[in-house]
Amino acid sequence: MNTNHRLLLPGIVLGALSCGVGAVQLDQGTPGGGPTSTTTSAGRGDSGTRDAGSTDAGAPDAGPPRELCGNSVDDDADGLIDEDCSCVAGTTGACFSGNPSQAGVGVCRRGQHTCLDMAELTTAWSACTGEVLPGLETCNGLDDDCDGQVDESIDRACSSACGAGVEVCVNGAWAACSARQPVPETCNGLDDDCDGLVDESLDRTCANACGPGVEVCSNGVWGACSARQPQPEVSNGVDDDCDGQVDEALNRACSSACGSGLQACVSGVWGACSAPQPRPELCGNGLDDDCDGQVDNGCLCIRSPGLTAWQMHDGEAPLCFGTTFSSHGNVGEYAWSTIPPQNHPGWRSHAAPAISFDDPSQMCGVCDCRAGGDFTYFQTSFTVPAGFTVTSLEVAIANVDDGVRVTVFNAAHPSGVVSTGSYAFLGGGSTSNLASLVAPGPNRIVLTHVDDCCSVRRIANATIRLNGSAINPCP
């Protein structure tokens, strides 16, 4: 009677025990590195060999996977290697308790087990030790799950100041986080540096014709340049239009009582108006000098009997002084002159408004030069109204040969008065200011001309100027 006993212990597989006559043979050459045990009974002729990888008489295998003895793998995926297979006690072999196809792939490695001599003449393979089975893939540059790929499909959450992202493992190292990273702020309407502010503290230099400035970014747009902008030029001493010139070509209309004109700006100040300006009335020029709408208003006029500026009297015949003077028109020569009365019939009109007297001398053959004289007289008159202020009275004479004396007659000086400045000499001209001799009311002015040498009798362009204006005949 043959009885096979199989004892299953944790980590140990019991081999078959044959009680009949026979021998146990061990084949160590099975592929996979594990021993293949075969038990035969020569006396009985029945086979005790159990090969989980073969079938009787070559018939096709059927049913679930069966353990193949001697290949050192868990063919039936029950967590045991070569269970139910006989072995020779003390032998060792390679083993792998995982998927056979993963042995030697990635980190997976075969281990070893030993055939143990168990009780009751049985043998069993020990547990597989030293093997490396598939594990979870981790980011370490190894094929931890032994599928032929390294670090596949491994990622982890990550973040930056800008938000969340993912890191992917590549060849044992975590690649950069996919979250957007802070970058320097630019003018784009975005929070580039992820500090919660948009386009903050962004400015840049700018310039125009007026100088440098700054532009500030706001919501992705550069603002206007802070440099002073060119402006139309105004009169302020500033180069408003930034062309390098100050107050250039600035004019404005202006006017006075006399008409219109222009003012030009110079260094921020408006200059004088070019319009004619009122001035004191100049009598006798036919102009409204003070621009009050009246011509020569307030001017005095000459009221001679003939209504001309001057009257002329030929006076006495030439005479000798009995002495010779040291200079032509000497003041002492006038002692031999006698001014005719204002209404003497010898007065005749002098048509020109100014004395234009140039006649041949009557002294030739009479007496020596400066030893005698020929006297000619010119008179005019004007009335000074009450309250009229006389600031100057001057007899303007362009030239004289040989001398002239001015005598003033009025209520203050009924017999006539002559001052030191009342004389004009040969080669000379105007007399001095005789305003102190003028009195309110009628004033008579007499010019006494002396010819003291055989030459000519001449007074060139003599006029009376009162307060700077010529006195003309009254209308």
C-alpha positions as CSV (number, residue, x, y, z in Angstrom):
1,M,0.0,0.0,0.0
2,N,1.4,3.4,-1.1
3,T,0.5,6.5,0.7
4,N,1.5,10.1,-0.3
5,H,1.6,12.6,2.6
6,R,1.7,16.4,1.9
7,L,2.1,18.7,4.8
8,L,1.7,22.5,4.1
9,L,3.5,24.7,6.5
10,P,3.9,28.5,6.2
11,G,6.7,29.1,3.7
12,I,7.4,25.4,3.3
13,V,6.3,22.9,0.7
14,L,6.3,19.2,1.6
15,G,7.4,16.8,-1.2
16,A,5.8,13.4,-2.0
17,L,6.9,10.4,0.1
18,S,7.0,7.0,-1.6
19,C,6.9,4.0,0.7
20,G,7.7,1.4,-2.0
21,V,10.9,0.2,-3.4
22,G,12.6,2.9,-5.5
23,A,15.1,5.7,-5.6
24,V,14.8,9.5,-5.5
25,Q,16.6,11.3,-8.4
26,L,17.3,15.0,-8.5
27,D,17.7,16.9,-11.8
28,Q,19.6,20.2,-11.3
29,G,19.5,21.3,-14.9
30,T,16.0,22.6,-15.3
31,P,15.8,26.1,-16.9
32,G,15.2,28.8,-14.3
33,G,17.9,27.6,-12.0
34,G,15.6,25.6,-9.7
35,P,15.9,21.8,-9.2
36,T,13.4,19.4,-10.7
37,S,12.7,16.4,-8.4
38,T,11.6,13.1,-9.9
39,T,10.6,10.0,-7.7
40,T,10.3,6.6,-9.5
41,S,9.4,3.1,-8.3
42,A,11.2,0.5,-10.3
43,G,9.3,-2.4,-8.7
44,R,5.9,-1.1,-9.3
45,G,6.3,0.6,-12.7
46,D,4.0,3.6,-11.6
47,S,5.3,7.0,-11.8
48,G,5.4,9.3,-8.7
49,T,6.5,12.3,-10.6
50,R,4.2,15.3,-10.6
51,D,5.1,18.0,-13.1
52,A,2.7,20.8,-13.0
53,G,3.8,21.9,-16.4
54,S,3.1,18.7,-18.3
55,T,0.1,16.5,-19.2
56,D,-0.4,12.8,-19.7
57,A,0.2,11.3,-23.1
58,G,0.8,14.8,-24.6
59,A,-2.9,15.8,-24.2
60,P,-3.5,19.6,-24.2
61,D,-3.4,21.2,-20.8
62,A,-6.7,22.4,-19.4
63,G,-8.0,24.3,-16.4
64,P,-6.3,27.0,-14.3
65,P,-2.5,27.5,-14.4
66,R,-0.5,24.7,-12.8
67,E,2.7,24.9,-11.0
68,L,5.7,23.9,-13.1
69,C,8.3,22.2,-11.0
70,G,11.9,23.3,-11.1
71,N,11.5,26.7,-12.8
72,S,11.7,28.5,-9.5
73,V,8.7,30.7,-10.2
74,D,5.1,30.9,-8.9
75,D,3.4,29.6,-12.0
76,D,-0.1,29.3,-10.5
77,A,0.2,32.7,-8.8
78,D,-0.7,31.4,-5.4
79,G,2.3,32.9,-3.6
80,L,4.1,29.6,-3.4
81,I,7.0,28.3,-5.6
82,D,7.2,24.7,-6.7
83,E,4.7,23.6,-4.1
84,D,3.9,20.0,-4.3
85,C,7.2,19.4,-6.0
86,S,9.8,16.9,-4.6
87,C,13.3,18.1,-4.0
88,V,16.6,16.8,-2.7
89,A,17.2,17.9,0.8
90,G,20.0,20.5,1.0
91,T,19.9,21.7,-2.5
92,T,19.2,25.4,-3.3
93,G,17.8,27.1,-6.3
94,A,16.6,30.5,-7.6
95,C,13.1,31.5,-6.9
96,F,10.7,34.4,-7.7
97,S,7.4,34.6,-6.1
98,G,6.1,37.4,-8.3
99,N,5.0,37.5,-11.9
100,P,7.5,35.4,-13.8
101,S,7.8,37.9,-16.6
102,Q,9.0,40.6,-14.1
103,A,11.9,38.7,-12.8
104,G,15.0,40.5,-13.7
105,V,13.1,43.6,-14.9
106,G,13.8,46.9,-13.2
107,V,14.6,46.4,-9.6
108,C,13.0,42.9,-9.5
109,R,15.5,40.2,-8.6
110,R,15.2,36.5,-8.0
111,G,15.9,35.1,-4.6
112,Q,17.0,31.7,-3.3
113,H,15.2,28.8,-1.5
114,T,16.6,25.6,0.0
115,C,15.2,22.1,-0.1
116,L,14.6,21.1,3.5
117,D,14.4,17.6,4.9
118,M,11.2,17.5,6.6
119,A,9.7,14.8,9.0
120,E,8.5,11.5,7.8
121,L,10.9,11.3,4.9
122,T,9.5,14.3,3.2
123,T,11.3,17.3,1.6
124,A,10.0,20.8,1.0
125,W,11.3,24.1,-0.4
126,S,11.9,26.8,2.1
127,A,10.6,30.3,1.6
128,C,12.2,32.4,-1.2
129,T,14.7,34.8,0.4
130,G,16.6,37.8,-1.1
131,E,14.1,38.3,-3.9
132,V,13.0,41.8,-4.9
133,L,9.4,42.0,-5.9
134,P,7.6,44.9,-7.8
135,G,6.8,47.8,-5.6
136,L,5.2,51.3,-6.0
137,E,6.9,53.5,-8.4
138,T,8.8,56.3,-6.7
139,C,10.8,59.2,-8.0
140,N,14.3,57.6,-7.7
141,G,15.4,56.9,-11.3
142,L,14.5,53.2,-10.9
143,D,11.9,50.9,-12.3
144,D,10.3,50.1,-9.0
145,D,7.2,48.4,-10.4
146,C,9.3,46.3,-12.8
147,D,7.2,47.2,-15.9
148,G,10.2,48.3,-18.0
149,Q,9.6,52.0,-17.4
150,V,11.4,54.3,-15.0
151,D,9.5,56.9,-12.9
152,E,6.5,56.8,-15.2
153,S,3.3,58.7,-14.3
154,I,4.7,60.1,-11.1
155,D,3.8,63.6,-10.1
156,R,3.0,65.7,-7.1
157,A,1.3,68.9,-6.3
158,C,3.4,72.1,-5.9
159,S,2.8,75.8,-5.8
160,S,4.5,79.2,-6.1
161,A,3.4,82.7,-5.1
162,C,1.5,82.8,-8.3
163,G,-0.7,79.6,-7.6
164,A,-0.8,75.8,-7.8
165,G,0.9,73.5,-10.2
166,V,2.3,70.0,-10.6
167,E,5.8,68.6,-10.5
168,V,6.6,65.5,-12.7
169,C,9.4,63.0,-11.9
170,V,12.0,62.6,-14.7
171,N,14.9,60.2,-14.2
172,G,14.8,60.3,-10.5
173,A,14.4,64.1,-10.1
174,W,11.4,66.3,-9.7
175,A,11.1,68.6,-12.7
176,A,10.3,72.3,-12.2
177,C,6.8,73.1,-10.8
178,S,4.3,73.9,-13.5
179,A,2.9,76.7,-11.4
180,R,3.6,80.2,-12.9
181,Q,6.7,81.7,-11.3
182,P,7.0,85.4,-10.2
183,V,8.8,87.6,-12.7
184,P,9.7,91.2,-12.6
185,E,6.7,93.5,-13.0
186,T,6.1,94.9,-16.5
187,C,3.5,97.3,-17.8
188,N,1.0,94.8,-19.0
189,G,-2.0,95.0,-16.7
190,L,-0.9,91.7,-14.9
191,D,0.4,90.9,-11.5
192,D,3.7,89.6,-12.9
193,D,5.5,89.3,-9.5
194,C,2.4,87.8,-7.8
195,D,2.4,90.1,-4.9
196,G,-1.3,91.0,-5.3
197,L,-0.6,94.3,-7.0
198,V,-0.8,95.1,-10.7
199,D,1.9,97.2,-12.5
200,E,3.0,98.7,-9.2
201,S,5.9,101.1,-8.9
202,L,6.6,101.0,-12.7
203,D,8.0,104.2,-14.3
204,R,10.4,105.1,-17.0
205,T,12.1,108.2,-18.2
206,C,10.8,110.3,-21.0
207,A,11.6,113.6,-22.6
208,N,10.4,116.2,-25.0
209,A,11.6,119.6,-26.3
210,C,11.1,121.1,-22.8
211,G,13.3,118.5,-21.0
212,P,13.1,115.1,-19.2
213,G,10.3,113.6,-17.3
214,V,8.8,110.3,-16.1
215,E,6.0,108.1,-17.4
216,V,4.1,105.9,-14.8
217,C,2.3,102.7,-15.7
218,S,-1.3,102.2,-14.8
219,N,-3.3,99.1,-15.7
220,G,-1.0,98.2,-18.5
221,V,-0.8,101.6,-20.1
222,W,2.1,104.1,-19.8
223,G,0.8,107.5,-18.7
224,A,1.6,110.9,-20.1
225,C,5.2,112.1,-19.7
226,S,5.6,114.4,-16.8
227,A,8.0,116.7,-18.7
228,R,6.7,120.2,-19.2
229,Q,4.8,120.3,-22.5
230,P,5.4,123.0,-25.1
231,Q,2.8,125.8,-24.9
232,P,2.1,128.8,-27.0
233,E,4.5,131.6,-26.2
234,V,3.2,134.2,-23.8
235,S,4.9,137.2,-22.3
236,N,6.4,135.8,-19.1
237,G,10.2,135.6,-19.6
238,V,9.9,131.8,-20.1
239,D,10.6,129.7,-23.2
240,D,7.0,128.4,-23.2
241,D,7.2,126.6,-26.6
242,C,10.7,125.2,-25.8
243,D,12.3,126.4,-29.0
244,G,15.3,127.9,-27.3
245,Q,13.9,131.5,-27.5
246,V,12.1,133.5,-24.9
247,D,9.0,135.6,-25.7
248,E,10.0,135.6,-29.4
249,A,7.7,137.2,-32.0
250,L,5.2,138.3,-29.4
251,N,3.2,141.4,-30.3
252,R,-0.1,142.8,-29.2
253,A,-2.3,145.6,-30.4
254,C,-2.3,148.7,-28.3
255,S,-3.6,152.3,-28.7
256,S,-3.4,155.7,-27.3
257,A,-5.5,158.8,-27.7
258,C,-3.6,159.5,-30.9
259,G,-4.2,156.1,-32.6
260,S,-3.3,152.4,-32.7
261,G,0.0,150.6,-32.6
262,L,1.8,147.5,-31.4
263,Q,3.6,146.4,-28.3
264,A,6.5,143.9,-28.4
265,C,7.3,141.6,-25.5
266,V,11.0,141.7,-24.4
267,S,12.0,139.3,-21.5
268,G,8.5,139.1,-20.1
269,V,7.8,142.8,-20.2
270,W,5.6,144.5,-22.8
271,G,7.4,147.4,-24.4
272,A,6.1,150.8,-25.2
273,C,3.1,151.1,-27.5
274,S,4.1,152.1,-31.0
275,A,1.0,154.2,-31.3
276,P,1.6,158.0,-31.4
277,Q,1.5,159.3,-27.9
278,P,0.0,162.6,-26.8
279,R,2.5,165.4,-26.2
280,P,2.3,169.0,-25.3
281,E,0.7,171.0,-28.1
282,L,3.3,172.4,-30.4
283,C,1.8,175.7,-31.6
284,G,2.0,176.5,-35.2
285,N,2.6,173.0,-36.7
286,G,-1.1,172.5,-37.6
287,L,-1.2,169.2,-35.7
288,D,-3.3,168.0,-32.8
289,D,-0.2,167.1,-30.8
290,D,-2.0,166.3,-27.5
291,C,-4.7,164.3,-29.5
292,D,-7.6,166.0,-27.9
293,G,-9.3,166.7,-31.2
294,Q,-8.2,170.3,-31.4
295,V,-5.2,171.8,-33.3
296,D,-3.0,174.3,-31.5
297,N,-5.4,174.6,-28.6
298,G,-3.9,176.6,-25.7
299,C,-1.3,178.1,-28.0
300,L,-0.5,181.8,-28.0
301,C,-0.6,183.6,-31.3
302,I,0.9,186.8,-32.6
303,R,-1.5,189.7,-33.1
304,S,0.6,192.3,-35.0
305,P,-1.2,195.1,-36.7
306,G,-0.7,193.5,-40.1
307,L,-1.6,190.0,-38.7
308,T,1.8,188.8,-39.8
309,A,4.4,187.2,-37.6
310,W,6.7,190.2,-37.9
311,Q,6.8,193.8,-38.9
312,M,10.0,195.5,-40.2
313,H,11.3,199.1,-39.7
314,D,14.3,200.5,-41.6
315,G,15.3,202.8,-38.7
316,E,17.9,205.6,-39.0
317,A,20.5,206.1,-41.7
318,P,23.9,204.5,-41.1
319,L,26.0,206.5,-38.6
320,C,29.5,206.4,-37.1
321,F,30.0,205.8,-33.4
322,G,33.1,207.9,-33.0
323,T,34.8,204.8,-31.5
324,T,35.7,201.4,-32.7
325,F,34.4,198.3,-30.8
326,S,36.5,195.1,-30.3
327,S,33.8,192.7,-31.6
328,H,31.0,192.6,-34.1
329,G,27.5,193.2,-32.6
330,N,29.1,194.4,-29.4
331,V,26.6,195.1,-26.7
332,G,27.8,198.8,-26.5
333,E,26.9,199.4,-30.1
334,Y,23.2,199.4,-29.3
335,A,23.5,202.7,-27.4
336,W,23.2,204.5,-30.8
337,S,19.9,202.7,-31.6
338,T,16.4,204.1,-31.0
339,I,13.5,201.7,-31.2
340,P,10.5,203.2,-33.1
341,P,7.2,203.3,-31.2
342,Q,4.9,200.3,-31.8
343,N,2.5,202.3,-34.0
344,H,5.1,204.3,-35.9
345,P,4.1,204.6,-39.6
346,G,7.5,203.2,-40.6
347,W,6.5,199.7,-39.7
348,R,5.7,197.5,-42.6
349,S,4.6,193.8,-42.8
350,H,7.3,191.1,-43.1
351,A,5.4,188.4,-45.0
352,A,7.5,185.4,-43.9
353,P,6.5,183.7,-40.6
354,A,10.1,183.8,-39.7
355,I,12.5,186.7,-40.3
356,S,14.3,186.1,-43.5
357,F,16.4,189.2,-43.8
358,D,19.5,189.2,-46.1
359,D,20.3,192.6,-47.7
360,P,23.5,194.3,-48.9
361,S,25.3,196.4,-46.3
362,Q,24.8,200.1,-46.3
363,M,28.0,200.7,-44.2
364,C,30.4,200.6,-47.2
365,G,32.3,203.9,-47.3
366,V,30.6,205.3,-44.2
367,C,33.1,204.4,-41.5
368,D,35.4,201.6,-40.6
369,C,34.3,198.2,-39.4
370,R,32.9,198.2,-35.9
371,A,33.2,202.0,-35.9
372,G,29.6,202.7,-37.0
373,G,26.3,200.9,-37.5
374,D,23.2,200.6,-39.5
375,F,20.1,199.6,-37.3
376,T,17.1,197.7,-38.6
377,Y,14.1,196.7,-36.4
378,F,11.6,193.9,-36.3
379,Q,8.6,193.7,-33.9
380,T,5.8,191.2,-33.1
381,S,3.4,190.9,-30.2
382,F,1.2,188.3,-28.4
383,T,-1.1,188.2,-25.4
384,V,-0.5,186.0,-22.4
385,P,-3.9,185.0,-20.9
386,A,-4.4,185.1,-17.2
387,G,-3.3,181.9,-15.6
388,F,-1.1,180.9,-18.5
389,T,2.3,179.7,-17.2
390,V,5.3,180.7,-19.3
391,T,8.2,178.4,-18.8
392,S,10.4,179.5,-21.6
393,L,10.7,182.3,-24.2
394,E,13.4,182.1,-26.7
395,V,14.2,183.9,-30.0
396,A,15.5,181.2,-32.2
397,I,17.9,182.5,-34.8
398,A,19.8,180.3,-37.2
399,N,22.5,182.9,-38.0
400,V,23.1,186.6,-37.8
401,D,25.5,189.2,-39.2
402,D,26.5,191.2,-37.2
403,G,24.3,191.2,-34.1
404,V,20.8,191.1,-32.6
405,R,19.3,192.4,-29.4
406,V,15.9,191.4,-28.0
407,T,13.8,194.0,-26.0
408,V,10.5,193.0,-24.3
409,F,7.7,195.5,-23.7
410,N,4.7,194.7,-21.5
411,A,2.8,196.0,-18.5
412,A,5.7,195.1,-16.2
413,H,8.2,196.7,-18.5
414,P,6.4,199.5,-20.4
415,S,9.8,201.1,-21.4
416,G,11.2,197.8,-22.5
417,V,13.7,195.5,-20.8
418,V,16.8,193.7,-22.0
419,S,18.6,190.9,-20.2
420,T,22.1,189.7,-20.5
421,G,20.9,186.7,-22.5
422,S,19.0,188.9,-25.0
423,Y,21.9,189.1,-27.5
424,A,22.9,187.0,-30.5
425,F,26.3,187.6,-32.1
426,L,27.9,187.1,-35.5
427,G,28.2,183.4,-36.2
428,G,25.8,182.6,-33.3
429,G,22.2,181.8,-33.0
430,S,19.4,181.7,-30.4
431,T,19.1,183.9,-27.4
432,S,18.7,182.5,-23.9
433,N,15.5,181.8,-22.0
434,L,13.7,185.2,-21.5
435,A,10.6,183.8,-19.7
436,S,11.3,186.0,-16.7
437,L,10.7,189.1,-18.8
438,V,7.2,188.0,-19.9
439,A,4.1,189.3,-18.1
440,P,0.4,188.5,-18.4
441,G,-1.4,190.5,-21.0
442,P,0.1,192.1,-24.2
443,N,3.8,191.5,-24.8
444,R,5.8,193.3,-27.5
445,I,9.0,191.8,-28.7
446,V,11.5,194.0,-30.7
447,L,14.6,192.7,-32.4
448,T,17.2,195.3,-33.1
449,H,19.6,194.3,-35.8
450,V,23.0,196.0,-36.2
451,D,25.3,195.9,-39.3
452,D,28.7,197.3,-38.2
453,C,30.8,196.5,-41.2
454,C,30.7,196.7,-45.0
455,S,29.4,193.2,-45.7
456,V,25.7,192.1,-45.5
457,R,22.7,192.7,-43.3
458,R,21.4,189.3,-42.3
459,I,19.1,187.5,-39.9
460,A,18.5,183.9,-40.9
461,N,15.2,182.2,-39.9
462,A,14.4,184.0,-36.6
463,T,11.2,182.8,-34.8
464,I,9.8,183.2,-31.3
465,R,9.3,180.0,-29.3
466,L,7.1,180.1,-26.2
467,N,7.2,177.1,-24.0
468,G,9.0,175.3,-26.8
469,S,6.5,176.1,-29.5
470,A,6.6,178.6,-32.3
471,I,4.2,181.5,-32.0
472,N,2.4,182.0,-35.2
473,P,0.0,184.7,-36.4
474,C,-3.5,184.4,-34.9
475,P,-6.2,183.4,-37.4
